[in-house]
Amino acid sequence: MSYDPPRPAGRLLLTPQDQEAPARAARLRRLGLGGRPEPALDAFADRVAHLTGAPYAMVNFIGEQGQFFAGLHIGPHVARGGKPELGRHLPRDYGYCPHVVVRRRALVLDDVADFPRFACNPVVDEYGVRSYLGAPLADSTGMVLGTVGAADLAPRAWGRPGLETIKAAAADLVARIEAGARDGLPL
């Protein structure tokens, strides 16, 4: 696996190269996903937030140039403290979802500060993210379309229950996406 070089500011930020990005972007276009917010995916993100108890939850599709949260939950109790509001678009080097996509495996970070590779990520400074839980959306062709994830502003022990919850949510969403594509129906 190769990596993009660190940012010029000297941060230890190693976002993995994504060789499948062009094919993924084409697949997402064919499925009609990743270009606009989807109410059904916002509702799905709300469900993930409820299941995990996290203030942030997302359905994230990773394209060639960046990430798009087609489903997004931001809890009403998230105190911004002068930090910007999390939007629907982020660069590829923000957050942990691009790592999940390239790894093709779930990622559990109870406290991002415990991992030098992840502690310097821009989402820590800009949005206050301190813990992350994410699983890949791998379809029946083997393509990883994106992720289902949850994040918190405080360290948290997600444990095996959190891991199993996020993996089950990802499997459920992939089944819904494929059923909708097969039947010509929205999610």
Secondary structure, DSSP 8 states (H G I E B T S, - for coil): --B----TT------B--TTHHHHHHHHHHHT-SSS--HHHHHHHHHHHHHHT-SEEEEEEE-SSEEEEEEEEE-TT---TT-----SEEETTSSSHHHHHHHTS-EEES-GGG-HHHHT-HHHHHH---EEEEEEEE-TTS-EEEEEEEEESS----HHHHHHHHHHHHHHHHHHHHHHHHHT---
